[in-house]
Amino acid sequence: MDIMDTIKEQVENNTVILYMKGSPDAPQCGFSQRASQAIMACGRRFAFVDVLSNPDIRANLPKYANWPTFPQLWVKGELVGGCDIIVEMHDKGELQSLIHEAVPESPEA
């Protein structure tokens, strides 16, 4: 599968996905750390892709998204933005609303 098809599939098949450096539990840069913490604070599950361990995605996602930097947050197939936008939306309460609308709370098993 072509890398652009892989990215498209990831974006379309994950309601909330964060492309970041590292993982939410072990971010590899401050921007990724701040972004993932803001998203985790919303209390919903989300997917992530570590672009450091996926060099093809790291090289091609900026072309796919027309957004040059990481992290990148996608919700329901739409690019929300990078760290500054994510943190600003979190501070205003907009991020939680967006994520809660996209990912309804799942009943506990």
N, C-alpha and C positions, 0 to 999 in steps of 0.2 A: 504494500500500500504506500502511496506517495505521502510524504511528510505533511503536505498541506491537507490531504484527505484525513490524515490522522488527527491533526489539530481541529479540523472542522468537526469530525466525529466526537472528539472530546468536548468541544464547546456545546455541541447540540445535545449530547447525551448526559451532560451533568448540569443540573439546574443552576448550581453555584460552583464555580471552579476558579481557583486562584493559581496562576502561574507565578512561581516565586523561586528564590534562591534558597535551597534547603527545604525543610519541612516545618509545619507549624510548631512542632515540638523542638526542633533544632534549626531555627532559621540561620542562614549563612550571611545575612547582611541586615543592617538596621532597618532599611526600608521594608524588607520582607517581614521582619519581626513586627514592626508597627502595624503593617497591613493585616497580617494573620491574627494578631491580638485583637484588633478592632472587629474582625469577622468572627472570631471565636466568642467574643463578648456578646454577640447576637444570639448565641445559644442554639444554633441550628447546625446540622451536619453540612459539610461542604467537601468537595473534592479539591485536590491540589496536585500540581505537577512540579517536581523539582527540576528546574531548567539547567542546573549545574550537572545533573546526572543524565540529562537528555540534550546533548549538544545540538542535535538536528532541530529540535523544537526551539531551543534558545536562539538559533540562527534564523529560523524561518517565521516564528510567531510575530516578530515586529513587522514583517512584510504582510502577513495575513491580517493583522490587526490595524495596520497603519498607525502603530503606537510604538515608539522606539525603546521604551524602558521596561524594566521589571521592578516590582511585581505588576501583574495585570489581573484585575478581577472581572470575571464574566458572570452575568446573571441572566438566565433564560435566553442564552445565545447572543446577548448584547454586551459589548465592552462597556464597563462602568468607568474604569480608569485605573490609575496607579496609586501609589502610596498617599500622596497629598490629598487626592480626591477621596480616597477611602477614609482616611482619618478625619477629614473635614465633614464628610457625610455622617460618620460615627458621632462626632462632637455635636452635630445638629440634630441627631436622632433619626436622620433620614436612612442611614444604612440598615438599622434594625428594621424599620418599616419595609424597606425593599426586600430584605432577606426573609422576613417573616411572611410577606405576601407570596414570595417565590417558593418557600419551603414551609408549608404548614406544619405545626407541631405534630409529631407522630405519637400515637398512643403508646404508653409504656406496656411492654409485654409482661 
